[in-house]
Amino acid sequence: MLVDSDWRVQLLVIAQVILSMILGGLIGFERELANKPAGFRTHTLVAGAACLFMAVAAEAQNYLHLSGTVVIDPLRVAAAIVTGVSFLGAGTIFRSSGENSRVGGLTTAATIWMAAAVGLAVALGQLIAAIGVTILALIVLRGMKVLERNRHTGS
């Protein structure tokens, strides 16, 4: 059994996951306020899971050895996360039928994808980028909604 004996690394991973969950939760909270089906819990868990997958992959090279060499590409894990989360986000997209058919859930799908990206950024130590992008996402979600309302009402 492989065990990373450096408990400090494991505590750092937990701290990264906590930060990712907080940032993802902020995006999800906005979706809750907008009364969307994928809200706080979904975004929190997506960000935390993406962070954990990436952090474990990034640390794996420190304790997985094959014939004295390590050949690990954490970016493959990132690509798999993007693919998996895209599938999850696609589940939030719907198309109504009838005369006035429309597509909905695209923004929520995009925010799930964003939450995963924030989790990846935290896992890779890009904390300022992760926090900044979370703030930008909230500005887009809330600020653009205000602009859209004003455009539709003619104000």
N, CA, C and O of each residue as an XYZ file, in Angstrom:
620
protein
N       0.841     -1.184      0.000
C       0.000      0.000      0.000
C       0.880      1.239      0.000
O       1.836      1.336      0.770
N       0.555      2.164     -0.854
C       1.305      3.410     -0.939
C       0.695      4.441     -0.017
O      -0.499      4.730     -0.097
N       1.515      4.994      0.858
C       1.039      6.020      1.773
C       2.049      7.159      1.765
O       3.247      6.947      1.956
N       1.555      8.352      1.544
C       2.424      9.514      1.615
C       2.654      9.810      3.090
O       1.739     10.219      3.805
N       3.876      9.599      3.528
C       4.176      9.749      4.955
C       4.297     11.208      5.387
O       4.330     11.498      6.583
N       4.363     12.108      4.448
C       4.467     13.521      4.809
C       3.063     14.083      5.052
O       2.373     14.484      4.115
N       2.660     14.105      6.304
C       1.309     14.545      6.668
C       1.095     16.020      6.337
O      -0.041     16.458      6.155
N       2.190     16.791      6.260
C       2.046     18.205      5.914
C       1.510     18.374      4.489
O       0.722     19.279      4.214
N       1.944     17.500      3.599
C       1.447     17.545      2.217
C      -0.048     17.240      2.212
O      -0.820     17.898      1.515
N      -0.448     16.248      2.984
C      -1.860     15.881      3.034
C      -2.704     17.006      3.635
O      -3.821     17.249      3.179
N      -2.181     17.691      4.652
C      -2.900     18.833      5.223
C      -2.995     19.977      4.217
O      -4.013     20.667      4.158
N      -1.946     20.179      3.429
C      -1.984     21.202      2.390
C      -3.059     20.864      1.354
O      -3.794     21.744      0.908
N      -3.146     19.595      0.976
C      -4.175     19.180      0.019
C      -5.564     19.450      0.598
O      -6.446     19.937     -0.110
N      -5.759     19.141      1.866
C      -7.058     19.414      2.504
C      -7.351     20.916      2.485
O      -8.476     21.327      2.201
N      -6.339     21.733      2.787
C      -6.531     23.188      2.763
C      -6.879     23.658      1.350
O      -7.727     24.533      1.176
N      -6.230     23.084      0.352
C      -6.531     23.443     -1.036
C      -7.967     23.062     -1.389
O      -8.678     23.834     -2.031
N      -8.384     21.886     -0.974
C      -9.751     21.442     -1.258
C     -10.754     22.354     -0.552
O     -11.782     22.712     -1.128
N     -10.461     22.727      0.682
C     -11.362     23.633      1.408
C     -11.492     24.969      0.676
O     -12.600     25.473      0.493
N     -10.367     25.538      0.259
C     -10.418     26.808     -0.473
C     -11.193     26.644     -1.776
O     -12.010     27.494     -2.129
N     -10.936     25.560     -2.481
C     -11.668     25.305     -3.734
C     -13.162     25.211     -3.486
O     -13.960     25.756     -4.249
N     -13.541     24.522     -2.423
C     -14.956     24.357     -2.103
C     -15.596     25.698     -1.738
O     -16.747     25.956     -2.087
N     -14.855     26.538     -1.043
C     -15.377     27.868     -0.704
C     -15.603     28.680     -1.983
O     -16.660     29.283     -2.167
N     -14.601     28.688     -2.860
C     -14.726     29.464     -4.100
C     -15.824     28.895     -4.999
O     -16.634     29.646     -5.542
N     -15.852     27.581     -5.155
C     -16.918     26.954     -5.937
C     -18.277     27.197     -5.312
O     -19.271     27.384     -6.014
N     -18.316     27.192     -3.984
C     -19.566     27.454     -3.267
C     -20.086     28.863     -3.507
O     -21.297     29.077     -3.561
N     -19.179     29.825     -3.651
C     -19.611     31.193     -3.958
C     -20.314     31.249     -5.312
O     -21.352     31.895     -5.461
N     -19.739     30.569     -6.285
C     -20.373     30.527     -7.606
C     -21.716     29.798     -7.498
O     -22.715     30.237     -8.066
N     -21.730     28.701     -6.776
C     -22.963     27.935     -6.601
C     -24.026     28.698     -5.840
O     -25.218     28.555     -6.115
N     -23.601     29.510     -4.884
C     -24.554     30.311     -4.122
C     -25.266     31.299     -5.036
O     -26.463     31.545     -4.890
N     -24.520     31.862     -5.975
C     -25.143     32.761     -6.947
C     -26.196     32.010     -7.762
O     -27.262     32.553     -8.051
N     -25.903     30.776     -8.130
C     -26.858     29.964     -8.885
C     -28.079     29.631     -8.026
O     -29.197     29.560     -8.536
N     -27.866     29.426     -6.722
C     -28.990     29.223     -5.792
C     -29.882     30.454     -5.782
O     -31.106     30.350     -5.866
N     -29.254     31.622     -5.679
C     -30.019     32.876     -5.668
C     -30.825     33.042     -6.946
O     -31.910     33.624     -6.933
N     -30.290     32.528     -8.054
C     -30.985     32.608     -9.345
C     -31.987     31.458     -9.501
O     -32.610     31.306    -10.552
N     -32.132     30.654     -8.444
C     -33.088     29.538     -8.427
C     -32.811     28.513     -9.531
O     -33.731     28.069    -10.219
N     -31.545     28.145     -9.693
C     -31.139     27.165    -10.695
C     -30.984     25.796    -10.032
O     -30.702     25.720     -8.836
N     -31.165     24.719    -10.792
C     -31.137     23.384    -10.199
C     -29.766     22.967     -9.663
O     -29.693     22.277     -8.646
N     -28.692     23.365    -10.317
C     -27.351     23.061     -9.825
C     -26.868     24.283     -9.064
O     -26.513     25.297     -9.664
N     -26.856     24.184     -7.748
C     -26.533     25.351     -6.943
C     -25.325     25.164     -6.063
O     -24.289     24.658     -6.493
N     -25.473     25.579     -4.832
C     -24.374     25.635     -3.871
C     -23.676     24.292     -3.692
O     -22.458     24.202     -3.847
N     -24.429     23.260     -3.371
C     -23.805     21.960     -3.091
C     -23.101     21.401     -4.318
O     -21.981     20.901     -4.214
N     -23.740     21.477     -5.472
C     -23.136     20.930     -6.692
C     -21.825     21.625     -7.015
O     -20.816     20.965     -7.261
N     -21.831     22.944     -7.017
C     -20.623     23.697     -7.361
C     -19.526     23.491     -6.317
O     -18.347     23.403     -6.661
N     -19.909     23.416     -5.057
C     -18.939     23.179     -3.991
C     -18.249     21.837     -4.193
O     -17.024     21.742     -4.113
N     -19.036     20.805     -4.453
C     -18.466     19.472     -4.620
C     -17.656     19.348     -5.905
O     -16.623     18.679     -5.913
N     -18.094     19.968     -6.973
C     -17.342     19.913     -8.232
C     -15.973     20.573     -8.053
O     -14.959     20.011     -8.465
N     -15.937     21.741     -7.451
C     -14.662     22.437     -7.245
C     -13.741     21.642     -6.328
O     -12.545     21.519     -6.595
N     -14.293     21.108     -5.257
C     -13.487     20.318     -4.324
C     -12.959     19.038     -4.948
O     -11.799     18.680     -4.746
N     -13.799     18.350     -5.704
C     -13.367     17.105     -6.342
C     -12.301     17.369     -7.396
O     -11.316     16.636     -7.477
N     -12.489     18.409     -8.203
C     -11.486     18.741     -9.219
C     -10.148     19.052     -8.558
O      -9.095     18.629     -9.036
N     -10.199     19.784     -7.472
C      -8.980     20.127     -6.741
C      -8.303     18.874     -6.194
O      -7.090     18.711     -6.330
N      -9.073     18.004     -5.587
C      -8.492     16.787     -5.013
C      -7.882     15.902     -6.097
O      -6.766     15.408     -5.936
N      -8.598     15.700     -7.192
C      -8.041     14.895     -8.290
C      -6.703     15.471     -8.761
O      -5.728     14.740     -8.934
N      -6.671     16.788     -8.964
C      -5.464     17.416     -9.492
C      -4.339     17.414     -8.460
O      -3.185     17.165     -8.807
N      -4.664     17.688     -7.197
C      -3.633     17.712     -6.149
C      -3.003     16.336     -5.971
O      -1.788     16.223     -5.811
N      -3.816     15.305     -5.996
C      -3.301     13.946     -5.858
C      -2.424     13.598     -7.058
O      -1.361     12.999     -6.898
N      -2.866     13.970     -8.254
C      -2.069     13.700     -9.459
C      -0.741     14.451     -9.420
O       0.302     13.908     -9.787
N      -0.791     15.704     -8.972
C       0.430     16.506     -8.919
C       1.415     15.958     -7.887
O       2.627     16.039     -8.086
N       0.910     15.406     -6.796
C       1.774     14.852     -5.755
C       2.209     13.425     -6.037
O       3.170     12.943     -5.438
N       1.516     12.741     -6.940
C       1.791     11.325     -7.186
C       3.235     11.064     -7.584
O       3.807     10.036     -7.224
N       3.813     11.981     -8.316
C       5.193     11.774     -8.760
C       6.173     11.699     -7.594
O       7.284     11.194     -7.752
N       5.776     12.191     -6.437
C       6.663     12.166     -5.278
C       6.694     10.821     -4.568
O       7.587     10.575     -3.758
N       5.732      9.943     -4.859
C       5.751      8.664     -4.161
C       5.415      7.449     -5.018
O       5.403      6.331     -4.504
N       5.147      7.629     -6.277
C       4.933      6.484     -7.164
C       6.194      6.263     -7.987
O       6.645      7.161     -8.699
N       6.750      5.090     -7.887
C       7.988      4.798     -8.616
C       7.822      3.524     -9.423
O       7.236      2.550     -8.951
N       8.331      3.537    -10.614
C       8.320      2.372    -11.484
C       9.740      2.206    -12.014
O      10.204      3.008    -12.825
N      10.425      1.164    -11.554
C      11.812      0.899    -11.972
C      12.719      2.092    -11.699
O      13.611      2.390    -12.494
N      12.499      2.769    -10.589
C      13.353      3.881    -10.220
C      13.039      5.186    -10.928
O      13.634      6.212    -10.598
N      12.137      5.184    -11.879
C      11.772      6.418    -12.575
C      10.277      6.669    -12.399
O       9.490      5.758    -12.144
N       9.932      7.907    -12.542
C       8.535      8.291    -12.417
C       8.111      8.943    -13.731
O       8.731      9.900    -14.195
N       7.056      8.412    -14.315
C       6.520      8.991    -15.541
C       5.042      9.251    -15.293
O       4.193      8.379    -15.481
N       4.763     10.472    -14.868
C       3.391     10.854    -14.537
C       3.117     12.185    -15.210
O       3.941     13.098    -15.172
N       1.954     12.283    -15.823
C       1.562     13.520    -16.474
C       0.266     14.016    -15.840
O      -0.819     13.613    -16.259
N       0.366     14.886    -14.833
C      -0.842     15.386    -14.170
C      -1.807     16.102    -15.107
O      -2.996     16.202    -14.807
N      -1.312     16.602    -16.238
C      -2.200     17.293    -17.172
C      -3.207     16.342    -17.804
O      -4.263     16.777    -18.264
N      -2.895     15.050    -17.833
C      -3.886     14.074    -18.299
C      -5.066     14.018    -17.336
O      -6.213     13.861    -17.756
N      -4.782     14.146    -16.063
C      -5.855     14.178    -15.074
C      -6.702     15.425    -15.287
O      -7.930     15.361    -15.229
N      -6.054     16.556    -15.534
C      -6.800     17.796    -15.798
C      -7.707     17.622    -17.007
O      -8.856     18.062    -16.984
N      -7.209     16.992    -18.055
C      -8.018     16.770    -19.256
C      -9.210     15.864    -18.946
O     -10.311     16.077    -19.455
N      -8.983     14.861    -18.114
C     -10.079     13.959    -17.738
C     -11.130     14.688    -16.899
O     -12.325     14.421    -17.027
N     -10.686     15.599    -16.049
C     -11.617     16.386    -15.237
C     -12.479     17.256    -16.148
O     -13.695     17.328    -15.970
N     -11.859     17.908    -17.112
C     -12.602     18.756    -18.045
C     -13.663     17.931    -18.771
O     -14.802     18.373    -18.923
N     -13.291     16.749    -19.211
C     -14.231     15.879    -19.916
C     -15.369     15.441    -19.006
O     -16.538     15.519    -19.384
N     -15.027     14.983    -17.811
C     -16.052     14.512    -16.872
C     -17.002     15.611    -16.442
O     -18.212     15.398    -16.367
N     -16.467     16.771    -16.161
C     -17.299     17.887    -15.725
C     -18.157     18.395    -16.882
O     -19.280     18.850    -16.669
N     -17.638     18.320    -18.090
C     -18.445     18.706    -19.256
C     -19.676     17.819    -19.360
O     -20.762     18.294    -19.693
N     -19.510     16.551    -19.081
C     -20.634     15.615    -19.104
C     -21.647     15.990    -18.013
O     -22.854     15.979    -18.250
N     -21.154     16.316    -16.840
C     -22.029     16.728    -15.742
C     -22.778     18.013    -16.103
O     -23.984     18.118    -15.881
N     -22.065     18.974    -16.652
C     -22.691     20.232    -17.051
C     -23.731     20.039    -18.132
O     -24.761     20.713    -18.138
N     -23.469     19.119    -19.049
C     -24.422     18.859    -20.130
C     -25.765     18.386    -19.571
O     -26.811     18.601    -20.183
N     -25.726     17.751    -18.424
C     -26.964     17.288    -17.794
C     -27.853     18.421    -17.298
O     -29.029     18.203    -17.010
N     -27.311     19.606    -17.197
C     -28.115     20.742    -16.733
C     -28.763     21.499    -17.887
O     -29.589     22.384    -17.663
N     -28.393     21.158    -19.113
C     -28.922     21.854    -20.292
C     -30.214     21.169    -20.740
O     -30.288     19.941    -20.801
N     -31.205     21.955    -21.045
C     -32.484     21.402    -21.487
C     -33.025     22.226    -22.651
O     -32.624     23.367    -22.881
N     -33.931     21.614    -23.357
C     -34.606     22.318    -24.446
C     -36.099     22.112    -24.247
O     -36.582     20.983    -24.174
N     -36.813     23.213    -24.161
C     -38.261     23.106    -24.009
C     -38.880     22.876    -25.381
O     -38.314     23.264    -26.402
N     -40.032     22.249    -25.393
C     -40.690     21.980    -26.673
C     -41.877     22.923    -26.843
O     -42.275     23.617    -25.907
N     -42.413     22.934    -28.007
C     -43.562     23.787    -28.284
C     -43.195     24.937    -29.193
O     -42.091     25.015    -29.731
N     -44.155     25.826    -29.346
C     -43.962     26.973    -30.231
C     -42.794     27.853    -29.806
O     -41.983     28.275    -30.631
N     -42.724     28.117    -28.535
C     -41.680     29.003    -28.014
C     -40.547     28.201    -27.400
O     -40.110     28.491    -26.286
N     -40.069     27.193    -28.120
C     -39.011     26.356    -27.559
C     -37.753     27.188    -27.333
O     -37.436     28.098    -28.099
N     -37.060     26.853    -26.275
C     -35.823     27.559    -25.969
C     -34.865     26.608    -25.257
O     -35.272     25.584    -24.709
N     -33.618     26.962    -25.278
C     -32.585     26.179    -24.607
C     -32.269     26.875    -23.290
O     -32.098     28.094    -23.246
N     -32.193     26.102    -22.232
C     -31.878     26.673    -20.927
C     -30.795     25.858    -20.244
O     -30.467     24.751    -20.670
N     -30.253     26.412    -19.195
C     -29.246     25.724    -18.409
C     -27.822     25.901    -18.898
O     -26.894     25.337    -18.318
N     -27.636     26.677    -19.957
C     -26.281     26.856    -20.495
C     -25.368     27.579    -19.509
O     -24.207     27.207    -19.342
N     -25.892     28.603    -18.864
C     -25.075     29.344    -17.904
C     -24.714     28.470    -16.718
O     -23.581     28.506    -16.238
N     -25.667     27.687    -16.244
C     -25.373     26.790    -15.121
C     -24.322     25.761    -15.522
O     -23.430     25.451    -14.732
N     -24.414     25.228    -16.737
C     -23.399     24.288    -17.216
C     -22.025     24.965    -17.243
O     -21.020     24.365    -16.865
N     -21.998     26.208    -17.691
C     -20.730     26.947    -17.747
C     -20.175     27.201    -16.348
O     -18.961     27.159    -16.146
N     -21.052     27.463    -15.386
C     -20.563     27.715    -14.026
C     -20.038     26.438    -13.377
O     -19.116     26.494    -12.563
N     -20.608     25.298    -13.723
C     -20.071     24.028    -13.212
C     -18.666     23.822    -13.773
O     -17.757     23.399    -13.057
N     -18.503     24.118    -15.031
C     -17.194     24.023    -15.665
C     -16.213     24.993    -15.013
O     -15.056     24.650    -14.769
N     -16.685     26.211    -14.733
C     -15.842     27.214    -14.079
C     -15.429     26.764    -12.683
O     -14.280     26.953    -12.282
N     -16.356     26.172    -11.945
C     -16.034     25.688    -10.598
C     -14.922     24.640    -10.652
O     -14.028     24.635     -9.806
N     -14.981     23.763    -11.640
C     -13.923     22.759    -11.800
C     -12.594     23.428    -12.137
O     -11.551     23.035    -11.615
N     -12.627     24.425    -12.999
C     -11.404     25.136    -13.363
C     -10.798     25.843    -12.151
O      -9.579     25.862    -11.984
N     -11.644     26.414    -11.317
C     -11.167     27.060    -10.088
C     -10.507     26.017     -9.184
O      -9.451     26.274     -8.606
N     -11.120     24.856     -9.064
C     -10.525     23.778     -8.266
C      -9.167     23.359     -8.802
O      -8.235     23.146     -8.027
N      -9.045     23.238    -10.115
C      -7.749     22.896    -10.719
C      -6.712     23.973    -10.426
O      -5.567     23.665    -10.096
N      -7.111     25.221    -10.544
C      -6.175     26.326    -10.295
C      -5.667     26.297     -8.852
O      -4.476     26.484     -8.607
N      -6.566     26.063     -7.907
C      -6.148     26.001     -6.500
C      -5.179     24.840     -6.297
O      -4.158     24.992     -5.626
N      -5.493     23.686     -6.869
C      -4.629     22.520     -6.710
C      -3.233     22.754     -7.259
O      -2.261     22.187     -6.760
N      -3.132     23.583     -8.279
C      -1.833     23.867     -8.881
C      -1.156     25.093     -8.276
O      -0.148     25.574     -8.793
N      -1.721     25.597     -7.170
C      -1.107     26.705     -6.454
C      -1.382     28.070     -7.039
O      -0.736     29.046     -6.657
N      -2.310     28.158     -7.942
C      -2.650     29.428     -8.584
C      -3.772     30.115     -7.802
O      -4.862     30.337     -8.328
N      -3.491     30.447     -6.542
C      -4.520     30.945     -5.638
C      -5.058     32.311     -6.049
O      -6.268     32.533     -6.010
N      -4.198     33.208     -6.433
C      -4.654     34.536     -6.851
C      -5.517     34.421     -8.099
O      -6.551     35.081     -8.208
N      -5.094     33.588     -9.037
C      -5.888     33.383    -10.247
C      -7.246     32.781     -9.897
O      -8.268     33.206    -10.434
N      -7.263     31.795     -9.003
C      -8.527     31.143     -8.630
C      -9.486     32.125     -7.963
O     -10.676     32.152     -8.278
N      -8.968     32.922     -7.050
C      -9.814     33.909     -6.359
C     -10.274     34.984     -7.350
O     -11.446     35.360     -7.364
N      -9.356     35.471     -8.169
C      -9.701     36.492     -9.153
C     -10.737     36.016    -10.154
O     -11.658     36.759    -10.493
N     -10.601     34.796    -10.628
C     -11.553     34.255    -11.591
C     -12.920     34.030    -10.935
O     -13.954     34.216    -11.576
N     -12.924     33.635     -9.675
C     -14.201     33.483     -8.958
C     -14.910     34.830     -8.881
O     -16.114     34.917     -9.120
N     -14.167     35.873     -8.551
C     -14.752     37.218     -8.489
C     -15.261     37.640     -9.870
O     -16.352     38.197     -9.991
N     -14.472     37.373    -10.899
C     -14.904     37.712    -12.257
C     -16.175     36.953    -12.644
O     -17.075     37.518    -13.265
N     -16.243     35.674    -12.274
C     -17.442     34.883    -12.583
C     -18.667     35.473    -11.895
O     -19.741     35.559    -12.489
N     -18.498     35.880    -10.637
C     -19.629     36.478     -9.911
C     -20.037     37.812    -10.531
O     -21.223     38.135    -10.596
N     -19.058     38.579    -10.983
C     -19.371     39.843    -11.659
C     -20.151     39.565    -12.938
O     -21.146     40.233    -13.218
N     -19.708     38.590    -13.706
C     -20.414     38.244    -14.945
C     -21.828     37.769    -14.634
O     -22.784     38.201    -15.278
N     -21.965     36.887    -13.654
C     -23.285     36.321    -13.350
C     -24.252     37.361    -12.802
O     -25.405     37.416    -13.229
N     -23.803     38.180    -11.869
C     -24.697     39.168    -11.257
C     -24.730     40.467    -12.044
O     -25.802     41.013    -12.304
N     -23.566     40.959    -12.421
C     -23.488     42.243    -13.113
C     -24.125     42.209    -14.480
O     -24.839     43.140    -14.854
N     -23.886     41.175    -15.217
C     -24.468     41.074    -16.558
C     -25.976     40.876    -16.482
O     -26.701     41.295    -17.384
N     -26.452     40.246    -15.423
C     -27.898     40.070    -15.258
C     -28.575     41.431    -15.102
O     -29.653     41.657    -15.650
N     -27.948     42.325    -14.362
C     -28.486     43.677    -14.188
C     -28.499     44.403    -15.533
O     -29.482     45.062    -15.875
N     -27.412     44.284    -16.292
C     -27.359     44.923    -17.612
C     -28.425     44.353    -18.556
O     -29.055     45.096    -19.308
N     -28.619     43.035    -18.509
C     -29.644     42.414    -19.362
C     -31.034     42.914    -19.000
O     -31.842     43.185    -19.889
N     -31.326     43.042    -17.704
C     -32.635     43.543    -17.266
C     -32.853     44.963    -17.763
O     -33.930     45.303    -18.252
N     -31.822     45.787    -17.631
C     -31.946     47.183    -18.076
C     -32.131     47.257    -19.587
O     -32.867     48.116    -20.074
N     -31.491     46.394    -20.320
C     -31.618     46.391    -21.780
C     -33.029     45.978    -22.186
O     -33.605     46.550    -23.112
N     -33.582     44.986    -21.493
C     -34.923     44.499    -21.836
C     -36.029     45.466    -21.429
O     -37.076     45.515    -22.076
N     -35.809     46.236    -20.365
C     -36.839     47.163    -19.907
C     -36.700     48.533    -20.563
O     -37.582     49.383    -20.449
N     -35.570     48.735    -21.257
C     -35.369     50.006    -21.939
C     -34.875     51.104    -21.017
O     -34.878     52.272    -21.403
N     -34.454     50.762    -19.813
C     -33.981     51.770    -18.850
C     -32.546     52.134    -19.096
O     -31.988     52.965    -18.380
